[in-house]
Amino acid sequence: MPKEQKQVRDLQEGSYVMMEDSPCKINAYSTAKPGKHGSAKARVEGRGVFDGKKRSLSQPVDAKVWVPIIERKQGQVVSVTGDDAQIMDLDTYQTFTMRIPEDEDLNPDDEIEYLEYEGQRKIV
């Protein structure tokens, strides 16, 4: 599985973290100072990369969390059928079908960028 461990203090806004076994992009990161009986705590808020759900995480800053390694790839649109597009990866020439985001307008021969993690794909 393409992921690595990092300490919570090494996370920053705009990077990725695993929350509830789902890769999420960090929207907000804040820390609370250490109290009388404990260590500093971090609160991380993020949105799921592939499902769009909001998630949050509260951990000590020295705790370890999983960080997914999400690949950014290039593809070319082969054909468009309704809400789906057939995409060809420009490195491996593999073809697959992806759902077109509502705000995108794709045509055959368009080059796109997409994210891939463990078989899940999303057009950026």
N, C-alpha and C positions, 0 to 999 in steps of 0.2 A: 504494500500500500504506500503510495507516494506521500509521505508526511514525515515531519520531524518534530522533535520536542524543543521547546524554548521556555524560558522563564517568563512569567507574566510581565515583569518589568521591562522586557525587551520588545513588547508589542507596541505598535503605534497606529494611529488612525490611517486608514487606507490600506493596511496590510490585511492578511487573512488569518483566521483562527478557527479551530473546530469547536462548535458549540452544539451540544446534543447530537453528536455524530453527524453533523452537517457542516460543510465549509461555509463560513460567513465572512463578509467584508466588514472590518471594524469602522463604525461611524463615530463613536465617542469613546474616549479613554480618560478616566480620572482616577486619582489616588487619594486616599485618606491617610493622614499622618498616623504613625504608630501611637497606640494608646498606652495606658499604664500597664496593661497586662497582655500585650500582644504586638504583633508586627503590623506594618503598613498593609493596607488592603487596596486592591485595585478593582474598579468597576468597569467592565467592558461591555459596550452595547454594539450590536451588529445586525446585519440583515443577511439572510441566506442568499448565497450566490445563485443557486439553481431554483429555489422555491420562493424566495422573496419574503420569508417570514422574519419578523423581528425576534431577536433573542438577546439575552443578557447573561453575564457571567460575573460573579464576585468571588475573588480569590486573593489570598496573600500574595504580595509581589514576588516572593521567592518560590512560589509553587510553579510546577511545570505543566504546560498545556501543549496539546498537539497543534501543529501549524501545517495545513495542507499545502502541497506543492502543486499549484494549479498552472497548467501549461497554457500559454497563449500561442495560438496557431493561426496560420493563414489558410484560407480555402477559396474555392471558386464555385459560384452557383452554376449548376448544370441545368436544372429545370425547376419551375415553380408550379405547384399544384395546390390551389386553395390556400390553406394556412401553412402548408409544408413546403420546404425547399430541399432539393437534392443537392448536397454539397460534396465537392471533391477536395480532399486534403492536398495541398500543393507540394508537400514533402513526400508523402507515401502513395499518393494517387488513389487512396481508398475513398470510396463513395459511401455516403450515409444520408439519412433523412433527418432533418431538424425542423422544429416548429419555428415559424417566423415571428419575431416580436411584433406587437401591435403597431409600434411607432416606426417600423422599418418598411421600406418599399424596395423589394429586391427584383432584379431582372436577370435572365440568363447571362452568363459571362461576367457578372459583377464579382469583384474580389472582396472578400469579407475577412474579418478577424473574429475568432471564436475562442472561448475558454473550454478546456477539457480537464476533467478530474474523475478518475475511476469510471470511465464509460459515460459519464454525464457531460453533455455539451450545451453551450449557450452562446448565441450570437451576441457580440459586443456592439 
